[in-house]
Structures are given as structure tokens and as C-alpha cells.
């Protein structure tokens, strides 16, 4: 995380410099998230397992009454991705 601290970045203009600073900030955020997940992986999986309902075959299920069941956001992104690949 601290590898970028104090390093000077040479850029042609302030807009480009802002993009580089954003990129570095995002890298730091991703590293922090990655570290958190690695340190707490067992707790995260346990919480997910406890919050998931399973059928008699042991497969994870989503109830028809669950608000996520009617969410089509991911379906739309998937369809958009398929269309763009063609």
C-alpha cells in the first residue's frame, strides 16, 4: 500500500495527473479489500452459508418471495455482454 507514497508521477497535464491519482487510490482500495477478505475469509463464508437457504438436495435456493428473485440487473448486463461479443 505505501509503495506509492511520496513517489512523483510525471504527467503532461492535470487531467492526466488526476486519472493517475485515481488509479493509485483505486489500487490502494483494492489492496485493502483484498487484505480484508484474505484475513476474514472463513467468517465471510460462514456468514454467507448461514444466510443461504438450501433445498433437500443441498443446493442453494432463492425463494420466489425474495426481493433478489425479481432483480433483472444481472440478466440485463449478461445479455448486453453477449450482444457486444457478437
MODELLER restraints for C-alpha pairs under 7 A, 6 or more apart:
rsr = mdl.restraints
at = mdl.atoms
rsr.add(forms.Gaussian(group=physical.xy_distance, feature=features.Distance(at['CA:1:A'], at['CA:28:A']), mean=5.62, stdev=0.5))
rsr.add(forms.Gaussian(group=physical.xy_distance, feature=features.Distance(at['CA:1:A'], at['CA:31:A']), mean=6.98, stdev=0.5))
rsr.add(forms.Gaussian(group=physical.xy_distance, feature=features.Distance(at['CA:11:A'], at['CA:17:A']), mean=5.55, stdev=0.5))
rsr.add(forms.Gaussian(group=physical.xy_distance, feature=features.Distance(at['CA:52:A'], at['CA:60:A']), mean=6.51, stdev=0.5))
rsr.add(forms.Gaussian(group=physical.xy_distance, feature=features.Distance(at['CA:53:A'], at['CA:60:A']), mean=5.83, stdev=0.5))
rsr.add(forms.Gaussian(group=physical.xy_distance, feature=features.Distance(at['CA:53:A'], at['CA:61:A']), mean=5.73, stdev=0.5))
rsr.add(forms.Gaussian(group=physical.xy_distance, feature=features.Distance(at['CA:54:A'], at['CA:60:A']), mean=4.42, stdev=0.5))
rsr.add(forms.Gaussian(group=physical.xy_distance, feature=features.Distance(at['CA:54:A'], at['CA:61:A']), mean=5.49, stdev=0.5))
rsr.add(forms.Gaussian(group=physical.xy_distance, feature=features.Distance(at['CA:55:A'], at['CA:61:A']), mean=6.48, stdev=0.5))
rsr.add(forms.Gaussian(group=physical.xy_distance, feature=features.Distance(at['CA:62:A'], at['CA:69:A']), mean=6.52, stdev=0.5))
rsr.add(forms.Gaussian(group=physical.xy_distance, feature=features.Distance(at['CA:63:A'], at['CA:69:A']), mean=6.94, stdev=0.5))
